[in-house]
């Protein structure tokens, strides 16, 4: 309020950027978009400034019958699953200057877990559909809500039937892209996507309906190229020529999966060892029961599988410190639900009163039982040494067949962009 009295305040004109335009980069020759294998997109090293933070994938294609490639009818109950574009891939990897920055296995599942934890309800009603984000809030009535919206977009109102176009913002895939908001200079960028079977990307409402397949016609990486003003460009070049170092920190994502043995009530899952400069800060655990095969099974929903207790142990330190138990049939799971709804506050520092969570308490029980653990508060001994991560799971009933557990691990990672006088290089 006091600033209204500063009548001689100087006007500062924002003219450091002359242009900010998206360049389109296509896969290298030999990349087949529609068979299992790698799709690779290169942005070669140039005398250019790029801004990965706002880059995105443009994906175009058709949903057709797998048997003969013909089109579906407008009345057919089929569509892509929620986050279906990323369900087409088993791995997404980002490299800069020949160095791996981040590699995410199961990017479809990782994106669903992360999205449910961070997106508000309104996102799925608006711009979420831009990237095929429209989660179900009921699994019993297929025609209602999210499936109907995805089907309307892909099947009912597209000409020809089944054609689609989606944008996937890479900040929703990689923690580096989300967290690092500066330009890069003189470094090669490489994006690798590993194509897999279409089953997890497609969801249909009747077993007798012919299975579908996704025929991709275009996968492009849109990267902003920044042209700075002469004065700002001179300043940036001077920093590069002086061989300066830039500290880079981001929250790296990894998604692990484990098969839970049948007929057990206890299962300990060792997620592996992390050491400096990589430190786990947030861990989300989810389960699926028999959702990995067939297009009538929704791959973007999770099951509570009668789990009674989940905890994370870093070396010998347990999170949460006290035993938190659940009994889903009796609606005794509210503590786990509360922990899940606090993710946006812990991760983004957002006020939970202004940014609501998409998942209400009943939907959490029936569709999206996700167990979140904030492990960012660690002792000095953990911060300076090797961290062994263990997930402990207890079940109130013996586990059925085909149960999988997924763990999305979000870790702090630090590195440096070091100039050699001409371009930037990555130093760990």
C-alpha positions, 0 to 999 in steps of 0.5 A: 500500500505504501507504494502509492506514495512513490510518485517518482517510481521509475518505469521498467520496460520488460524488453530483454526478450525479442522473440519467444517462438516454438520450433518443431522437432520430429523423430530421427529417421528410422523411428517407427511410431507404431511398433514396440521400440524407441522413438528418438527426437534430437535438438542438436547443439546450436548457437541458440537459447532454449527454454525446456520449461515450456516444451511439450509433445504434440501427438496426433493419430487415430484409434482404429480396430486392431483386426483390420484398421477400420474405423469404429462407429460413433456409438461404440464404447471405446476411447483412450484411457485417462493419460492415455498418450503416456500409457503408450510408452514404457519409458521416457528419458531426457538427456542434455549434452549426452548426459541422462537428466531423468528417466521415468519408467511407466510414465503413464502410471507415474503421470496418473499418480502425480496428476491425482496428487496435484491437479484440482478438480477444475483441471479435468473439466477444462484444459486437462483434456488437452493432454487426455487428462480426464479421470474417472470418478466411478468405475461402475457406470462406464458411460458417466463422467470422464470416459464419456468426455474422452469418448466424445472427443475421440469417437463421437465428434471427430471426423474421421471417427477415432482421430485425435490430437493431444499435447503433453506438457513435459513438466508433467513427465519430468521433474527437471522440466517442471523445476528448472525455469532458465534457458540452456545454451549450446547443449544438445537435447535428446528425448527418447520414448519407448513404445509398447503395446497399446492395451494400457492406452485403450479402454473399452466398455464391452468385451465383444467390441473389437480391440483397438489399436493406436496408429500414431501419425505424428510425434513432435517435440515443441521447444521454445527458442529464445532470442534475447535483446542485444544487451541481454545477449551480450551479458549472457555471452560474457557469462559463458565466456568467463567459464561460469558455473550454474547450480541446477537443482530439481526434483527427479521422478522415478516409478518402480513396480513390483509384483505382490505374491499371492496369498500373503499378508505381509510384503516388504519391498526394497526400492533400492539405495540412493546416495548423494547427490540424489535424496528421496523427498516424497514417495507415493505408493499405489496398487492395482489388481489385475489391470495390466492386460486387456482393454476392458480393464482400466489401467488408470485406476488403483485398488485398495487390495484390503491393505491395512498398513503401509509405511516407508523406512529410510535406513532405520527411520520409519515414516510415519513414525507411529503405526497408521492402520486402515480398514477400508470396508469399515471406512477406517482409512481417513489418516491415509487420505489426509496424508494424500491430500497434503501432497500439494501443500508439501510439494508446491507450498500451496494453500489447501483451502485455495487448491482443492484435491480432485479425489474426494474421500469415497473416490479415494477408497474406491478408485484412487487409494494412493499412499503418500509419505513426506520423507523430506525431514531427514536426519543429518546422518541420512542427508550425508550418507547412503539411503536404503529405501524399504516399503512395508505393506500389511494386508487384512486378507491374503492377497489375490492373484495379479496384484502390482505395487507402484512406487513414485519416488521424487528425489532432490538432485543437484548438478552444475552447468559448467561453461568451457568458454564456448558452451555449457556442459553438465557436471555432477 
